């Protein structure tokens, strides 16, 4: 992509409505544009990041054995009446009357719909276990949408739903998703701490939030220092190992971690002083085990091995995909702009031509751009070097390949690592190896 032809509308000034770092930088770097309160259009740079986040989420759901579907955004109110949630959900639900006077709603979540779908096709205990997920837009009419994509009204979410014959099987499915989430956040370049949580309107008796540590986080968090160093996500390699997965789950959840709402001051104070950590965090995922709450209410039953009807045990598992983009920026930025982790960056490298029109500079930039292809964005604008440096820092590409007349004459590229500021003079071939690894 040549920057001269790209639609990347950066802003020099921070919009007055942007209250937190991620909101300010997403607007300034041209990732999104607000169209109404809590609703955003995703522009090309932001859309590439969002797709990269969704790809990693999808790959880890598939690895854990979940199957992808796509459910509609509009749901029937009748489904929600069957579960008993329609009248009690609150004003966050956008209710709609269609032209035939049927009551509909814009889905804030999908427990009812997936239960109804599965009920149609599940005929026997042999159809269990199953875990179905989709990545779909949701709408919740927040009373005070704020903080950009961190608390918007429309958002992209991955939600998965497990169906098991027994409580033991359902808890195994829960643990599978627990570690799939740890692996997902690790791949995104985030340190996410799992914490016990309230089940809220979803219901159930087992729930964990996944909190990304960030100074600007919305929640106070208290945790053991082992969460900063331990790599529990890599301890699980076999999601079907019931005993091993339970032991790994018990090991992680026995380490103290809590949000403000669940904080046990006495338990926290009982840690060795050097192990205590306090900070702020951002919720990016939430998982629930709620048994037969929805299956029983909606008439989902299958014959068990003995022929008796059984209501499957269920769980649900959500990741805020669009919210993760904001969380990534909150955890990875400096005064100059965004610092994208390699796995989610919209482009792996920015190629900065410091003297557009110079034959040697143009040739070297063209060579790099052709070799990197869609992994690079080429700043071929007739702008001052300072403008190009500032925009590359603002947009946060992991690498900057800087090419000026002196370096081009010597066959050298100045390669800058955005995260550290480290610079090296390299040949084109050496720069390509560094960028690609």
Beta strands, then each sheet from edge to edge (+ up, - down):
strand 1: 32-36
strand 2: 39-42
strand 3: 67-68
strand 4: 74-76
strand 5: 94-97
strand 6: 103-106
strand 7: 130-139
strand 8: 154-164
strand 9: 192-196
strand 10: 206-213
strand 11: 219-224
strand 12: 257-259
strand 13: 276-291
strand 14: 302-303
strand 15: 309-310
strand 16: 313-320
strand 17: 333-334
strand 18: 337-338
strand 19: 349-353
strand 20: 376-379
strand 21: 399-403
strand 22: 413-417
strand 23: 423-426
sheet 1: 1+ 2-
sheet 2: 3+ 7+ 8- 16+ 13- 10+ 9-
sheet 3: 3+ 7+ 8- 16+ 13- 11+ 12-
sheet 4: 4+ 6- 5+
sheet 5: 14+ 15-
sheet 6: 17+ 18-
sheet 7: 20+ 19+ 21+ 22- 23+
end
